[in-house]
Amino acid sequence: MDDQPSQESAGDAGRPLDRRAELSEFLRTRRARLKPEDVGLPDFGRHRRVPGLRREELAQLAGVSVAYYTRLEQGNGRNVSAEVLDAIARALRLTGAEHAHLTHLAKPKQHKRKPSARPQQVRVALRQLIDSFDGVPAYVVGRRSEILAWNRMAAAVFGDWSQVPAQERNWARMVFLNPDYRELYVEWEQKASDIVSVLRMDAGCHPDDARLAALVGELSVKSEEFRRLWATHDLKEKTHGVKRMRHPLVGELSLSFESFRLVDDEEQSMVTYHAEPGSPSAEALRLLASWGADATRAGALDTP
């Protein structure tokens, strides 16, 4: 059984995420991963009591005072300029996704209202589009990694989500709490890390989202692996790649995925999967398509 977090941590499960704490932890973890030689500074390792760059070294690289950077790393991003954030991002060697996350945490947009508790909606035309894909698994995912719409090929590959309560149709819940998805993904750890990155970016954009905070709290209580990955503050945005799977009916699958963020709703993305033409995976998808609903019923993942 997984080790359980403290009662205090579990009790915070439904509270909005603390933006200042998130900013502080993010900057500290990014600074800790850099070595002096990574940024052209001399390494006097024997005198270092903690890993990574010192605050004064990072401040020097960014061209700001130590006191200014210390205030920022303590979570006080009020009145920080975009130019200073750019300089700190360069000094920390942040990726594009990490730079955007830093900006969201330090200079949050003033939302007129908190995220609505109403279910996210997928346009009818978009549902019709993914239904028209012949032999191509496709689905639409929204905020908090919620699965909003899918076609029959996605059900054949990933399981019949129509049999799952709407509130449970969530990639994070399935990957961390459903052992069948651990079996499905050959590189489960990579899939888990990708999902945590998505939730981290959502948290940076919507720190007041109580449903997201509740999801993070629940996963932190129930999954030691989620707690470990969440604590790393690692971020990456993947728009394409390859996933290797062990399907219960057709065996090994190697599928390329493409993720398309919607122009009219940046909180929704359409994700499609395809196999290399002529490959064993392409033949496996063809078999799943020919079996239709029978494939979903006979070999679907256990999605209680």
Salt bridges, closest charged atoms under 4 A:
ASP12 OD1 - ARG15 NH1 2.87
GLU22 OE1 - ARG200 NH1 2.14
GLU25 OE1 - HIS233 NE2 2.93
ASP43 OD1 - ARG48 NE 3.72
GLU57 OE2 - ARG48 NH2 2.51
GLU57 OE2 - ARG54 NH1 3.72
GLU73 OE2 - ARG31 NH2 2.72
GLU73 OE2 - ARG55 NE 2.97
ASP86 OD1 - HIS99 NE2 2.90
GLU98 OE2 - ARG30 NH1 3.19
GLU98 OE1 - ARG33 NH2 2.91
GLU146 OE2 - ARG144 NH1 2.96
GLU146 OE2 - ARG211 NH2 3.09
GLU187 OE2 - ARG244 NH1 2.68
GLU189 OE2 - ARG228 NH2 3.03
ASP194 OD1 - LYS236 NZ 3.95
ASP194 OD2 - LYS238 NZ 3.75
ASP194 OD2 - LYS243 NZ 2.90
ASP209 OD2 - ARG143 NH1 3.49
ASP209 OD2 - ARG144 NE 2.92
GLU218 OE1 - ARG173 NH1 2.49
GLU218 OE2 - LYS222 NZ 2.83
GLU225 OE1 - ARG182 NH2 2.90
ASP234 OD1 - ARG30 NH2 3.07
GLU237 OE2 - ARG261 NH2 2.35
ASP264 OD2 - ARG123 NE 3.01
GLU267 OE1 - ARG143 NH2 2.49
GLU267 OE2 - HIS206 NE2 2.64
GLU283 OE2 - ARG286 NH2 2.65
ASP294 OD1 - ARG297 NH2 2.49
